[in-house]
């Protein structure tokens, strides 16, 4: 199984932090998914990073 490459995790965290500053410092959970298409040999491992935080909205 391919490994999750740290530079890609860092890039994802940076992208999320720029778009959503309130997510700064949040450590994402990582899940692996197998993906493949019919007629193609083997499967590919895709990684999903989930950033989660509870926040209060202005209108409650």
PDB file of N, CA, C and O in Angstrom, chain B, residues numbered from 101:
ATOM      1  N   UNK B 101       0.850  -1.180   0.000  1.00  0.00           N
ATOM      2  CA  UNK B 101       0.000   0.000   0.000  1.00  0.00           C
ATOM      3  C   UNK B 101       0.893   1.241   0.000  1.00  0.00           C
ATOM      4  O   UNK B 101       1.828   1.329   0.796  1.00  0.00           O
ATOM      5  N   UNK B 102       0.616   2.189  -0.876  1.00  0.00           N
ATOM      6  CA  UNK B 102       1.401   3.426  -0.901  1.00  0.00           C
ATOM      7  C   UNK B 102       1.255   4.194   0.411  1.00  0.00           C
ATOM      8  O   UNK B 102       0.234   4.101   1.093  1.00  0.00           O
ATOM      9  N   UNK B 103       2.265   4.930   0.738  1.00  0.00           N
ATOM     10  CA  UNK B 103       2.264   5.724   1.967  1.00  0.00           C
ATOM     11  C   UNK B 103       1.759   7.134   1.678  1.00  0.00           C
ATOM     12  O   UNK B 103       1.876   7.644   0.564  1.00  0.00           O
ATOM     13  N   UNK B 104       1.199   7.740   2.706  1.00  0.00           N
ATOM     14  CA  UNK B 104       0.773   9.131   2.616  1.00  0.00           C
ATOM     15  C   UNK B 104       2.033   9.994   2.705  1.00  0.00           C
ATOM     16  O   UNK B 104       2.814   9.855   3.647  1.00  0.00           O
ATOM     17  N   UNK B 105       2.229  10.864   1.751  1.00  0.00           N
ATOM     18  CA  UNK B 105       3.449  11.673   1.678  1.00  0.00           C
ATOM     19  C   UNK B 105       3.250  12.967   2.480  1.00  0.00           C
ATOM     20  O   UNK B 105       2.335  13.740   2.195  1.00  0.00           O
ATOM     21  N   UNK B 106       4.113  13.202   3.491  1.00  0.00           N
ATOM     22  CA  UNK B 106       3.954  14.356   4.381  1.00  0.00           C
ATOM     23  C   UNK B 106       3.852  15.707   3.673  1.00  0.00           C
ATOM     24  O   UNK B 106       3.116  16.579   4.134  1.00  0.00           O
ATOM     25  N   UNK B 107       4.574  15.902   2.559  1.00  0.00           N
ATOM     26  CA  UNK B 107       4.507  17.214   1.892  1.00  0.00           C
ATOM     27  C   UNK B 107       3.106  17.480   1.348  1.00  0.00           C
ATOM     28  O   UNK B 107       2.689  18.635   1.270  1.00  0.00           O
ATOM     29  N   UNK B 108       2.373  16.431   0.970  1.00  0.00           N
ATOM     30  CA  UNK B 108       1.011  16.622   0.480  1.00  0.00           C
ATOM     31  C   UNK B 108       0.054  16.938   1.624  1.00  0.00           C
ATOM     32  O   UNK B 108      -0.895  17.702   1.450  1.00  0.00           O
ATOM     33  N   UNK B 109       0.301  16.351   2.787  1.00  0.00           N
ATOM     34  CA  UNK B 109      -0.509  16.675   3.966  1.00  0.00           C
ATOM     35  C   UNK B 109      -0.273  18.135   4.341  1.00  0.00           C
ATOM     36  O   UNK B 109      -1.223  18.861   4.637  1.00  0.00           O
ATOM     37  N   UNK B 110       0.976  18.565   4.330  1.00  0.00           N
ATOM     38  CA  UNK B 110       1.303  19.960   4.644  1.00  0.00           C
ATOM     39  C   UNK B 110       0.640  20.917   3.663  1.00  0.00           C
ATOM     40  O   UNK B 110       0.120  21.958   4.066  1.00  0.00           O
ATOM     41  N   UNK B 111       0.655  20.574   2.384  1.00  0.00           N
ATOM     42  CA  UNK B 111       0.030  21.417   1.361  1.00  0.00           C
ATOM     43  C   UNK B 111      -1.480  21.502   1.587  1.00  0.00           C
ATOM     44  O   UNK B 111      -2.068  22.575   1.457  1.00  0.00           O
ATOM     45  N   UNK B 112      -2.106  20.377   1.925  1.00  0.00           N
ATOM     46  CA  UNK B 112      -3.548  20.375   2.188  1.00  0.00           C
ATOM     47  C   UNK B 112      -3.868  21.233   3.408  1.00  0.00           C
ATOM     48  O   UNK B 112      -4.826  22.006   3.387  1.00  0.00           O
ATOM     49  N   UNK B 113      -3.073  21.103   4.470  1.00  0.00           N
ATOM     50  CA  UNK B 113      -3.293  21.903   5.674  1.00  0.00           C
ATOM     51  C   UNK B 113      -3.137  23.390   5.378  1.00  0.00           C
ATOM     52  O   UNK B 113      -3.917  24.205   5.872  1.00  0.00           O
ATOM     53  N   UNK B 114      -2.138  23.750   4.577  1.00  0.00           N
ATOM     54  CA  UNK B 114      -1.909  25.144   4.202  1.00  0.00           C
ATOM     55  C   UNK B 114      -3.089  25.690   3.396  1.00  0.00           C
ATOM     56  O   UNK B 114      -3.538  26.813   3.628  1.00  0.00           O
ATOM     57  N   UNK B 115      -3.583  24.902   2.461  1.00  0.00           N
ATOM     58  CA  UNK B 115      -4.713  25.316   1.629  1.00  0.00           C
ATOM     59  C   UNK B 115      -5.962  25.538   2.475  1.00  0.00           C
ATOM     60  O   UNK B 115      -6.671  26.528   2.297  1.00  0.00           O
ATOM     61  N   UNK B 116      -6.228  24.618   3.394  1.00  0.00           N
ATOM     62  CA  UNK B 116      -7.396  24.747   4.277  1.00  0.00           C
ATOM     63  C   UNK B 116      -7.234  25.972   5.173  1.00  0.00           C
ATOM     64  O   UNK B 116      -8.186  26.732   5.354  1.00  0.00           O
ATOM     65  N   UNK B 117      -6.037  26.173   5.738  1.00  0.00           N
ATOM     66  CA  UNK B 117      -5.789  27.305   6.629  1.00  0.00           C
ATOM     67  C   UNK B 117      -5.983  28.639   5.909  1.00  0.00           C
ATOM     68  O   UNK B 117      -6.508  29.584   6.499  1.00  0.00           O
ATOM     69  N   UNK B 118      -5.566  28.730   4.640  1.00  0.00           N
ATOM     70  CA  UNK B 118      -5.737  29.972   3.880  1.00  0.00           C
ATOM     71  C   UNK B 118      -7.205  30.263   3.601  1.00  0.00           C
ATOM     72  O   UNK B 118      -7.642  31.411   3.677  1.00  0.00           O
ATOM     73  N   UNK B 119      -7.959  29.225   3.281  1.00  0.00           N
ATOM     74  CA  UNK B 119      -9.368  29.415   2.944  1.00  0.00           C
ATOM     75  C   UNK B 119     -10.238  29.556   4.197  1.00  0.00           C
ATOM     76  O   UNK B 119     -11.228  30.288   4.197  1.00  0.00           O
ATOM     77  N   UNK B 120      -9.856  28.843   5.265  1.00  0.00           N
ATOM     78  CA  UNK B 120     -10.622  28.852   6.511  1.00  0.00           C
ATOM     79  C   UNK B 120      -9.665  29.097   7.678  1.00  0.00           C
ATOM     80  O   UNK B 120      -9.223  28.137   8.310  1.00  0.00           O
ATOM     81  N   UNK B 121      -9.330  30.360   7.984  1.00  0.00           N
ATOM     82  CA  UNK B 121      -8.359  30.661   9.037  1.00  0.00           C
ATOM     83  C   UNK B 121      -8.724  30.068  10.398  1.00  0.00           C
ATOM     84  O   UNK B 121      -7.837  29.780  11.202  1.00  0.00           O
ATOM     85  N   UNK B 122     -10.003  29.885  10.660  1.00  0.00           N
ATOM     86  CA  UNK B 122     -10.421  29.319  11.946  1.00  0.00           C
ATOM     87  C   UNK B 122     -10.005  27.853  12.108  1.00  0.00           C
ATOM     88  O   UNK B 122     -10.091  27.303  13.206  1.00  0.00           O
ATOM     89  N   UNK B 123      -9.560  27.225  11.032  1.00  0.00           N
ATOM     90  CA  UNK B 123      -9.125  25.825  11.087  1.00  0.00           C
ATOM     91  C   UNK B 123      -7.629  25.692  11.386  1.00  0.00           C
ATOM     92  O   UNK B 123      -7.104  24.579  11.422  1.00  0.00           O
ATOM     93  N   UNK B 124      -6.940  26.814  11.600  1.00  0.00           N
ATOM     94  CA  UNK B 124      -5.515  26.783  11.923  1.00  0.00           C
ATOM     95  C   UNK B 124      -5.296  25.935  13.171  1.00  0.00           C
ATOM     96  O   UNK B 124      -5.989  26.097  14.175  1.00  0.00           O
ATOM     97  N   UNK B 125      -4.339  25.042  13.096  1.00  0.00           N
ATOM     98  CA  UNK B 125      -3.999  24.194  14.241  1.00  0.00           C
ATOM     99  C   UNK B 125      -4.799  22.910  14.346  1.00  0.00           C
ATOM    100  O   UNK B 125      -4.510  22.072  15.200  1.00  0.00           O
ATOM    101  N   UNK B 126      -5.803  22.738  13.489  1.00  0.00           N
ATOM    102  CA  UNK B 126      -6.615  21.523  13.515  1.00  0.00           C
ATOM    103  C   UNK B 126      -5.856  20.408  12.808  1.00  0.00           C
ATOM    104  O   UNK B 126      -5.366  20.589  11.693  1.00  0.00           O
ATOM    105  N   UNK B 127      -5.763  19.262  13.460  1.00  0.00           N
ATOM    106  CA  UNK B 127      -5.093  18.107  12.861  1.00  0.00           C
ATOM    107  C   UNK B 127      -6.147  17.271  12.144  1.00  0.00           C
ATOM    108  O   UNK B 127      -7.124  16.853  12.766  1.00  0.00           O
ATOM    109  N   UNK B 128      -5.969  17.021  10.854  1.00  0.00           N
ATOM    110  CA  UNK B 128      -6.978  16.266  10.114  1.00  0.00           C
ATOM    111  C   UNK B 128      -6.930  14.772  10.438  1.00  0.00           C
ATOM    112  O   UNK B 128      -5.886  14.230  10.799  1.00  0.00           O
ATOM    113  N   UNK B 129      -8.085  14.124  10.301  1.00  0.00           N
ATOM    114  CA  UNK B 129      -8.107  12.668  10.345  1.00  0.00           C
ATOM    115  C   UNK B 129      -7.889  12.195   8.913  1.00  0.00           C
ATOM    116  O   UNK B 129      -8.280  12.872   7.962  1.00  0.00           O
ATOM    117  N   UNK B 130      -7.270  11.046   8.767  1.00  0.00           N
ATOM    118  CA  UNK B 130      -6.937  10.521   7.446  1.00  0.00           C
ATOM    119  C   UNK B 130      -7.579   9.156   7.274  1.00  0.00           C
ATOM    120  O   UNK B 130      -7.478   8.295   8.148  1.00  0.00           O
ATOM    121  N   UNK B 131      -8.239   8.966   6.142  1.00  0.00           N
ATOM    122  CA  UNK B 131      -8.784   7.648   5.821  1.00  0.00           C
ATOM    123  C   UNK B 131      -8.342   7.278   4.411  1.00  0.00           C
ATOM    124  O   UNK B 131      -8.224   8.130   3.530  1.00  0.00           O
ATOM    125  N   UNK B 132      -8.104   5.990   4.227  1.00  0.00           N
ATOM    126  CA  UNK B 132      -7.666   5.493   2.921  1.00  0.00           C
ATOM    127  C   UNK B 132      -8.848   4.862   2.206  1.00  0.00           C
ATOM    128  O   UNK B 132      -9.656   4.165   2.819  1.00  0.00           O
ATOM    129  N   UNK B 133      -8.942   5.105   0.928  1.00  0.00           N
ATOM    130  CA  UNK B 133     -10.007   4.539   0.095  1.00  0.00           C
ATOM    131  C   UNK B 133      -9.357   3.846  -1.091  1.00  0.00           C
ATOM    132  O   UNK B 133      -8.372   4.333  -1.646  1.00  0.00           O
ATOM    133  N   UNK B 134      -9.907   2.726  -1.468  1.00  0.00           N
ATOM    134  CA  UNK B 134      -9.438   2.015  -2.659  1.00  0.00           C
ATOM    135  C   UNK B 134     -10.291   2.467  -3.835  1.00  0.00           C
ATOM    136  O   UNK B 134     -11.517   2.526  -3.733  1.00  0.00           O
ATOM    137  N   UNK B 135      -9.654   2.779  -4.928  1.00  0.00           N
ATOM    138  CA  UNK B 135     -10.371   3.218  -6.123  1.00  0.00           C
ATOM    139  C   UNK B 135      -9.828   2.460  -7.326  1.00  0.00           C
ATOM    140  O   UNK B 135      -8.629   2.201  -7.429  1.00  0.00           O
ATOM    141  N   UNK B 136     -10.703   2.122  -8.203  1.00  0.00           N
ATOM    142  CA  UNK B 136     -10.304   1.441  -9.429  1.00  0.00           C
ATOM    143  C   UNK B 136     -11.441   1.521 -10.423  1.00  0.00           C
ATOM    144  O   UNK B 136     -12.586   1.774 -10.048  1.00  0.00           O
ATOM    145  N   UNK B 137     -11.136   1.309 -11.670  1.00  0.00           N
ATOM    146  CA  UNK B 137     -12.188   1.342 -12.675  1.00  0.00           C
ATOM    147  C   UNK B 137     -12.252  -0.005 -13.373  1.00  0.00           C
ATOM    148  O   UNK B 137     -11.266  -0.740 -13.429  1.00  0.00           O
ATOM    149  N   UNK B 138     -13.410  -0.313 -13.896  1.00  0.00           N
ATOM    150  CA  UNK B 138     -13.601  -1.579 -14.598  1.00  0.00           C
ATOM    151  C   UNK B 138     -12.658  -1.653 -15.789  1.00  0.00           C
ATOM    152  O   UNK B 138     -12.436  -0.664 -16.488  1.00  0.00           O
ATOM    153  N   UNK B 139     -12.115  -2.825 -16.005  1.00  0.00           N
ATOM    154  CA  UNK B 139     -11.224  -3.017 -17.130  1.00  0.00           C
ATOM    155  C   UNK B 139      -9.793  -2.572 -16.875  1.00  0.00           C
ATOM    156  O   UNK B 139      -8.928  -2.711 -17.740  1.00  0.00           O
ATOM    157  N   UNK B 140      -9.551  -2.044 -15.700  1.00  0.00           N
ATOM    158  CA  UNK B 140      -8.206  -1.577 -15.369  1.00  0.00           C
ATOM    159  C   UNK B 140      -7.620  -2.499 -14.306  1.00  0.00           C
ATOM    160  O   UNK B 140      -8.310  -2.868 -13.356  1.00  0.00           O
ATOM    161  N   UNK B 141      -6.391  -2.862 -14.455  1.00  0.00           N
ATOM    162  CA  UNK B 141      -5.757  -3.752 -13.490  1.00  0.00           C
ATOM    163  C   UNK B 141      -5.455  -3.005 -12.201  1.00  0.00           C
ATOM    164  O   UNK B 141      -5.021  -1.853 -12.214  1.00  0.00           O
ATOM    165  N   UNK B 142      -5.695  -3.689 -11.083  1.00  0.00           N
ATOM    166  CA  UNK B 142      -5.333  -3.137  -9.787  1.00  0.00           C
ATOM    167  C   UNK B 142      -6.237  -2.020  -9.316  1.00  0.00           C
ATOM    168  O   UNK B 142      -7.171  -1.605 -10.003  1.00  0.00           O
ATOM    169  N   UNK B 143      -5.935  -1.556  -8.143  1.00  0.00           N
ATOM    170  CA  UNK B 143      -6.670  -0.440  -7.570  1.00  0.00           C
ATOM    171  C   UNK B 143      -5.670   0.608  -7.104  1.00  0.00           C
ATOM    172  O   UNK B 143      -4.478   0.338  -6.954  1.00  0.00           O
ATOM    173  N   UNK B 144      -6.173   1.777  -6.885  1.00  0.00           N
ATOM    174  CA  UNK B 144      -5.353   2.896  -6.448  1.00  0.00           C
ATOM    175  C   UNK B 144      -5.799   3.275  -5.045  1.00  0.00           C
ATOM    176  O   UNK B 144      -6.993   3.233  -4.747  1.00  0.00           O
ATOM    177  N   UNK B 145      -4.866   3.641  -4.182  1.00  0.00           N
ATOM    178  CA  UNK B 145      -5.210   4.094  -2.841  1.00  0.00           C
ATOM    179  C   UNK B 145      -5.321   5.611  -2.858  1.00  0.00           C
ATOM    180  O   UNK B 145      -4.380   6.312  -3.228  1.00  0.00           O
ATOM    181  N   UNK B 146      -6.478   6.102  -2.454  1.00  0.00           N
ATOM    182  CA  UNK B 146      -6.710   7.539  -2.329  1.00  0.00           C
ATOM    183  C   UNK B 146      -6.833   7.861  -0.851  1.00  0.00           C
ATOM    184  O   UNK B 146      -7.391   7.072  -0.088  1.00  0.00           O
ATOM    185  N   UNK B 147      -6.322   9.002  -0.444  1.00  0.00           N
ATOM    186  CA  UNK B 147      -6.402   9.408   0.950  1.00  0.00           C
ATOM    187  C   UNK B 147      -7.340  10.600   1.070  1.00  0.00           C
ATOM    188  O   UNK B 147      -7.278  11.537   0.275  1.00  0.00           O
ATOM    189  N   UNK B 148      -8.211  10.552   2.077  1.00  0.00           N
ATOM    190  CA  UNK B 148      -9.150  11.632   2.343  1.00  0.00           C
ATOM    191  C   UNK B 148      -8.763  12.249   3.685  1.00  0.00           C
ATOM    192  O   UNK B 148      -8.718  11.558   4.703  1.00  0.00           O
ATOM    193  N   UNK B 149      -8.486  13.545   3.683  1.00  0.00           N
ATOM    194  CA  UNK B 149      -8.180  14.261   4.914  1.00  0.00           C
ATOM    195  C   UNK B 149      -9.426  15.029   5.323  1.00  0.00           C
ATOM    196  O   UNK B 149      -9.985  15.786   4.529  1.00  0.00           O
ATOM    197  N   UNK B 150      -9.859  14.833   6.565  1.00  0.00           N
ATOM    198  CA  UNK B 150     -11.059  15.490   7.067  1.00  0.00           C
ATOM    199  C   UNK B 150     -10.671  16.443   8.190  1.00  0.00           C
ATOM    200  O   UNK B 150     -10.091  16.033   9.195  1.00  0.00           O
ATOM    201  N   UNK B 151     -10.994  17.710   8.008  1.00  0.00           N
ATOM    202  CA  UNK B 151     -10.744  18.735   9.012  1.00  0.00           C
ATOM    203  C   UNK B 151     -12.073  19.022   9.693  1.00  0.00           C
ATOM    204  O   UNK B 151     -13.070  19.286   9.022  1.00  0.00           O
ATOM    205  N   UNK B 152     -12.095  18.972  11.027  1.00  0.00           N
ATOM    206  CA  UNK B 152     -13.359  19.141  11.735  1.00  0.00           C
ATOM    207  C   UNK B 152     -13.169  20.046  12.946  1.00  0.00           C
ATOM    208  O   UNK B 152     -12.215  19.898  13.711  1.00  0.00           O
ATOM    209  N   UNK B 153     -14.108  20.996  13.104  1.00  0.00           N
ATOM    210  CA  UNK B 153     -14.082  21.902  14.246  1.00  0.00           C
ATOM    211  C   UNK B 153     -15.484  22.451  14.447  1.00  0.00           C
ATOM    212  O   UNK B 153     -16.189  22.736  13.478  1.00  0.00           O
ATOM    213  N   UNK B 154     -15.884  22.597  15.686  1.00  0.00           N
ATOM    214  CA  UNK B 154     -17.174  23.213  16.000  1.00  0.00           C
ATOM    215  C   UNK B 154     -16.951  24.707  16.192  1.00  0.00           C
ATOM    216  O   UNK B 154     -16.048  25.121  16.919  1.00  0.00           O
ATOM    217  N   UNK B 155     -17.778  25.509  15.536  1.00  0.00           N
ATOM    218  CA  UNK B 155     -17.672  26.959  15.665  1.00  0.00           C
ATOM    219  C   UNK B 155     -19.068  27.547  15.836  1.00  0.00           C
ATOM    220  O   UNK B 155     -20.064  26.933  15.455  1.00  0.00           O
ATOM    221  N   UNK B 156     -19.124  28.731  16.408  1.00  0.00           N
ATOM    222  CA  UNK B 156     -20.384  29.449  16.538  1.00  0.00           C
ATOM    223  C   UNK B 156     -20.553  30.361  15.331  1.00  0.00           C
ATOM    224  O   UNK B 156     -19.612  31.037  14.917  1.00  0.00           O
ATOM    225  N   UNK B 157     -21.744  30.377  14.777  1.00  0.00           N
ATOM    226  CA  UNK B 157     -22.037  31.250  13.647  1.00  0.00           C
ATOM    227  C   UNK B 157     -22.592  32.569  14.152  1.00  0.00           C
ATOM    228  O   UNK B 157     -23.153  32.632  15.246  1.00  0.00           O
ATOM    229  N   UNK B 158     -22.438  33.622  13.362  1.00  0.00           N
ATOM    230  CA  UNK B 158     -22.882  34.953  13.759  1.00  0.00           C
ATOM    231  C   UNK B 158     -24.372  35.004  14.072  1.00  0.00           C
ATOM    232  O   UNK B 158     -24.789  35.696  15.001  1.00  0.00           O
ATOM    233  N   UNK B 159     -25.181  34.270  13.296  1.00  0.00           N
ATOM    234  CA  UNK B 159     -26.630  34.326  13.498  1.00  0.00           C
ATOM    235  C   UNK B 159     -27.129  33.236  14.443  1.00  0.00           C
ATOM    236  O   UNK B 159     -28.333  33.000  14.539  1.00  0.00           O
ATOM    237  N   UNK B 160     -26.216  32.579  15.133  1.00  0.00           N
ATOM    238  CA  UNK B 160     -26.584  31.594  16.154  1.00  0.00           C
ATOM    239  C   UNK B 160     -26.705  30.254  15.599  1.00  0.00           C
ATOM    240  O   UNK B 160     -27.010  29.310  16.327  1.00  0.00           O
TER     241      UNK B 160
END
